Amino acid sequence: MTEKLIDVVDTAAEAQALSVPPLLIVDVLTDYLDTHGLGSGPVRWDRIGEGQSNVTFRIRRDDLDVVLRRGPRPPIPKSTHDMVREAKIQKVLGAQGVAVPTILHVCEDESVLGVPFYIMDFVPGTVVTDTLPDFLAEAADRRALSEALVDRLVDLHSVDVAVPEVAALGRPDGYLERQVKLFASLWGKNTQRSLPQVSRLGEWLAASIPATQRHAVVHGDYRAGNAMIASSTPVEVAAILDWEMSTLGDPLADLGYFLVTYTDRENPRTVMDLTPVTAGEGFLTRSDLAERYQQKTGLDLSVLPWYEAFALWKAAIFSEAIYTRWLNGEAPSAGNFTGSLETGVPELIAAAEAVASTVV
């Protein structure tokens, strides 16, 4: 029988009695915060989200309200879940005016919680995905949210990559080639079924990579679910979250992924339609968003279908990894999403092929 994982314990003694380490040890964290002058009084915690990758907690004390973000339990694959790098990226981008949380402290000492972690300020607001908050009751405010989401992406892609601190975040040349090669290599490692169309589409993507028009900071997972929206009007994006995959590369990779995860009234749905509320009255469509992005950046979007096909193909591959882990009993079911991947992954590939067929 698989041992039930315990995420949070009160004392180090309780943690030592477990065969699998917890994610948070309250007395150890309390001592650490005291040592570094981060608030006073008892620690209160709440888990934010249900992520099985990186984990986020809201931490409150008498005079402190912050967010602690850490990687998953060890062992952690090399080059992934790098909390120190993720904190650095946000510090650099915050200095360039990008809407990110303020990083307050970074802990590289793995003896505290078993992995490095960082602490950032708590940004109040709402993440809009499958329910519509009261402050978006009016169609004009829904349109404003759509515009704010694409405008913040434009702002990110407008950051000067020649600034030394920004230039140090990645190597933009060959970004698309590396991405296609990486995900193509992951398919065989993460599937237990035969879907030959995945490899065929990967070969087509590799053979038809478009020329990158501009180097930019790429978020890597830009979608409405990673945007904290201020819970008031006028509507604004208070902070962009989850910078684990950020680097320098082709900005249209971000745009393609943002569009295929944004639900509208015009396009067939997939399991990656992560904001079903945006199909409602007032919200911009994907084509509206693309047009606004083009007007603000001047980039040629005639090649956009390649990037959308690429985003759907990538999503199929990482979704298959989730599905395989679930089949193997290595990951809990995330609502109806995980089980839906049996048919959802082939549907993603079919959607990618349909988009790819429109590439001139």
C-alpha positions in Angstrom: 0.0 0.0 0.0 1.3 3.4 -0.9 2.0 5.6 2.1 -0.1 8.7 2.3 2.1 11.8 1.9 1.9 14.4 4.7 2.6 17.9 3.4 2.9 19.9 6.6 4.0 19.0 10.2 4.4 21.1 13.3 7.8 19.9 14.5 11.1 18.6 13.2 10.6 15.5 15.4 7.4 14.7 13.5 9.2 15.2 10.2 12.0 12.8 11.2 9.5 10.1 12.0 8.2 10.1 8.4 9.7 8.0 5.7 8.9 10.7 3.1 9.8 14.3 4.1 7.0 16.9 4.4 6.9 20.1 2.4 6.7 22.4 5.4 8.0 22.1 9.0 6.4 24.8 11.0 8.8 25.1 13.9 11.9 24.9 11.6 10.4 27.6 9.4 9.5 29.7 12.5 13.1 29.6 13.7 14.4 30.4 10.3 12.1 33.4 9.9 13.1 34.7 13.3 16.8 34.4 12.5 16.4 36.4 9.4 14.1 39.1 10.9 11.1 38.1 8.9 8.1 38.9 11.1 7.2 37.8 14.6 4.6 35.6 16.3 3.2 32.2 15.5 3.3 31.0 11.9 0.0 30.4 10.1 0.0 28.7 6.7 -2.3 28.0 3.8 -1.5 26.0 0.7 -2.0 28.0 -2.5 -3.2 26.0 -5.5 -2.8 22.2 -6.0 0.4 22.2 -8.0 2.3 18.9 -7.9 5.4 20.5 -9.3 6.5 23.6 -7.5 4.6 24.2 -4.3 3.4 27.5 -2.9 2.3 28.4 0.7 0.9 31.7 2.1 2.7 32.3 5.3 1.3 34.7 7.9 2.6 36.0 11.2 1.5 38.9 13.4 3.3 41.4 11.2 4.0 39.4 8.1 2.0 38.2 5.1 4.2 36.6 2.4 4.3 33.6 0.0 6.8 30.8 0.3 7.6 29.0 -3.0 9.6 25.8 -3.0 10.3 22.8 -5.3 8.8 19.4 -4.9 10.2 16.7 -2.7 13.6 15.3 -3.7 14.9 13.8 -5.8 14.6 16.7 -8.2 15.7 16.3 -11.8 18.7 18.3 -12.7 18.0 21.8 -14.1 14.4 21.8 -13.1 12.5 23.4 -10.2 15.4 25.9 -9.7 13.9 28.3 -7.1 17.1 30.3 -6.8 17.0 31.1 -10.5 13.3 31.7 -10.5 13.7 34.3 -7.7 16.6 35.9 -9.6 14.6 36.2 -12.8 11.8 38.1 -10.9 14.3 40.4 -9.3 15.8 41.3 -12.6 12.5 41.8 -14.3 11.0 43.7 -11.4 13.9 46.2 -11.9 12.8 46.5 -15.5 9.2 47.4 -14.6 7.6 44.0 -15.2 4.7 43.2 -12.9 6.2 40.6 -10.6 6.0 40.0 -6.9 8.8 41.5 -4.8 11.3 38.9 -3.7 12.1 39.3 0.0 14.4 36.5 0.8 16.1 33.5 -0.9 17.2 30.4 1.0 19.7 28.1 -0.7 20.3 26.0 2.5 18.7 22.7 1.8 18.9 21.7 5.5 15.9 24.0 6.3 13.1 22.4 4.2 15.0 19.9 2.1 15.2 22.1 -1.0 15.9 25.8 -1.7 13.0 28.2 -1.4 12.2 31.8 -1.7 9.9 34.2 0.0 8.0 37.0 -1.8 5.4 39.5 -0.9 1.7 38.4 -1.0 0.0 40.0 -3.9 -3.8 40.2 -3.3 -6.1 39.5 -6.1 -7.9 36.9 -8.2 -6.8 34.3 -10.7 -9.5 34.1 -13.4 -9.9 30.7 -15.0 -13.2 28.9 -14.6 -15.3 31.2 -12.5 -16.1 34.9 -13.0 -15.5 37.2 -10.1 -18.1 39.9 -9.3 -15.9 42.8 -10.4 -16.0 41.4 -14.0 -19.8 41.5 -14.2 -19.8 44.1 -16.9 -18.8 43.3 -20.5 -16.5 46.3 -20.6 -14.5 45.0 -17.7 -14.2 41.6 -19.3 -12.8 43.2 -22.4 -10.5 45.2 -20.2 -9.2 42.0 -18.7 -8.5 40.5 -22.1 -6.7 43.6 -23.1 -4.7 43.7 -19.9 -3.5 40.1 -20.3 -2.2 40.7 -23.8 -0.7 44.1 -22.9 1.3 42.6 -20.1 2.7 40.1 -22.5 3.7 42.9 -24.8 5.3 44.7 -21.9 7.3 41.6 -21.1 8.5 41.2 -24.7 9.5 44.8 -24.8 12.1 44.5 -22.0 15.5 45.4 -23.4 17.5 42.2 -23.6 20.7 44.1 -24.1 20.6 45.2 -20.4 23.4 43.0 -18.9 21.3 41.6 -16.1 18.6 40.6 -18.6 21.1 39.3 -21.1 22.4 36.9 -18.4 19.0 35.2 -18.2 19.5 33.0 -21.2 20.8 32.3 -24.7 18.2 33.3 -27.3 19.9 32.0 -30.4 18.5 28.6 -31.4 15.7 28.7 -28.8 13.1 27.2 -31.0 15.4 24.5 -32.3 16.3 23.5 -28.7 12.7 23.5 -27.6 11.6 21.2 -30.5 14.5 18.8 -29.9 13.9 18.7 -26.1 10.2 17.9 -26.3 10.7 15.4 -29.1 13.1 13.6 -26.9 10.6 13.6 -24.0 7.8 11.8 -25.8 9.3 8.3 -25.8 10.3 8.6 -22.1 6.8 9.6 -21.0 4.3 7.4 -22.9 3.1 3.9 -22.7 1.1 3.9 -25.9 1.6 4.3 -29.6 0.7 7.7 -31.1 2.9 8.0 -34.2 1.4 11.3 -35.2 3.3 12.9 -32.3 6.7 12.1 -33.9 5.5 13.0 -37.3 4.4 16.4 -36.1 7.6 16.9 -34.3 9.5 16.2 -37.5 7.4 18.7 -39.4 7.9 21.4 -36.7 11.7 20.8 -36.8 11.8 21.1 -40.6 9.7 24.3 -40.7 11.0 26.4 -37.8 10.3 30.1 -38.6 13.0 32.7 -38.4 12.9 34.5 -35.0 12.0 38.2 -35.6 13.1 39.5 -32.2 14.8 38.2 -29.1 12.8 38.8 -25.9 12.3 37.5 -22.4 10.0 34.5 -22.8 7.9 33.5 -19.8 7.4 29.9 -21.0 4.0 29.4 -19.4 2.2 32.6 -20.0 -1.6 32.2 -19.5 -4.4 33.7 -17.6 -3.9 31.2 -14.8 -0.5 32.6 -14.1 -1.7 36.2 -13.8 -2.9 37.7 -10.6 -5.7 40.2 -11.3 -6.3 43.1 -8.9 -9.8 42.6 -7.4 -11.1 46.0 -8.4 -11.7 48.2 -11.4 -10.1 49.5 -13.5 -9.0 46.0 -14.3 -5.2 45.4 -14.2 -2.7 42.5 -13.9 -1.2 43.0 -10.4 1.5 40.3 -11.0 2.7 37.7 -13.4 3.4 34.4 -11.6 5.4 31.2 -12.1 8.7 32.1 -13.8 10.3 28.6 -13.7 10.6 28.2 -17.4 11.5 31.8 -18.3 14.5 32.5 -20.5 15.5 34.5 -23.6 14.0 33.4 -26.9 11.3 33.9 -29.5 8.4 36.0 -28.1 5.9 34.4 -30.4 6.3 31.1 -28.6 4.7 32.8 -25.6 1.9 34.3 -27.7 1.1 30.9 -29.3 0.9 29.2 -26.0 -1.2 32.0 -24.5 -3.7 31.8 -27.3 -4.2 28.0 -27.3 -4.8 28.1 -23.5 -7.3 30.9 -23.8 -10.9 29.8 -24.5 -13.0 31.8 -27.0 -16.2 31.4 -29.0 -14.5 30.7 -32.3 -12.1 27.8 -31.7 -12.7 24.1 -30.9 -11.9 23.3 -27.3 -9.1 21.0 -26.0 -8.0 20.0 -22.5 -5.6 23.0 -22.6 -8.5 25.5 -22.8 -7.7 26.7 -19.3 -9.9 29.8 -19.1 -13.4 28.7 -20.0 -14.9 31.9 -18.7 -13.2 33.9 -21.5 -15.7 32.4 -24.0 -18.3 34.6 -22.4 -19.8 37.9 -23.5 -17.3 40.8 -23.6 -14.1 38.9 -23.7 -11.8 39.3 -26.8 -11.3 36.3 -29.1 -8.0 34.8 -29.8 -7.9 36.6 -33.2 -8.7 39.9 -31.4 -5.8 39.2 -28.9 -3.4 38.4 -31.8 -4.4 41.6 -33.6 -3.8 43.7 -30.5 -0.4 42.1 -30.0 0.6 42.7 -33.6 -0.4 46.3 -33.5 1.6 46.9 -30.3 4.7 45.0 -31.3 4.8 45.3 -35.1 5.8 41.6 -35.4 4.7 39.6 -38.5 2.0 37.1 -37.3 1.6 35.4 -40.7 3.7 32.5 -39.1 1.6 32.4 -35.9 -0.1 29.0 -36.8 3.3 27.4 -36.5 3.7 28.7 -32.9 0.2 27.6 -32.0 0.8 24.1 -33.4 4.1 24.0 -31.5 2.3 25.0 -28.3 -0.4 22.3 -28.7 2.3 19.7 -29.5 4.3 20.6 -26.4 1.1 20.5 -24.3 0.4 17.0 -25.6 3.8 15.8 -24.6 3.8 17.2 -21.1 0.2 16.2 -20.6 1.2 12.6 -21.6 3.9 12.7 -18.9 1.2 13.7 -16.3 -1.1 10.9 -17.6 1.6 8.2 -17.5 2.6 9.2 -13.9 -1.1 8.9 -12.9 -1.4 5.5 -14.6 1.7 4.4 -12.6 0.2 5.6 -9.3 2.9 8.2 -9.0 0.7 11.3 -9.1 -2.7 12.1 -7.7 -5.6 12.9 -10.0 -6.1 16.6 -10.4 -9.9 16.6 -10.6 -11.2 15.4 -13.9 -8.2 16.7 -15.8 -5.8 13.8 -15.4 -8.2 11.0 -16.4 -9.4 13.1 -19.4 -5.9 12.9 -20.9 -6.5 9.4 -22.2 -8.5 11.1 -25.0 -7.3 14.6 -24.3 -3.7 14.0 -25.6 -4.8 12.6 -29.0 -7.2 15.5 -29.3 -4.3 18.0 -28.6 -2.3 16.4 -31.4 -5.3 16.5 -33.8 -5.7 20.2 -33.0 -2.0 20.8 -33.6 -2.2 19.0 -36.9 -5.2 21.0 -37.9 -3.5 24.3 -37.1 -0.3 23.1 -38.8 -2.2 22.5 -42.0 -2.9 26.2 -42.3 0.8 27.1 -42.3 1.7 28.5 -45.7 
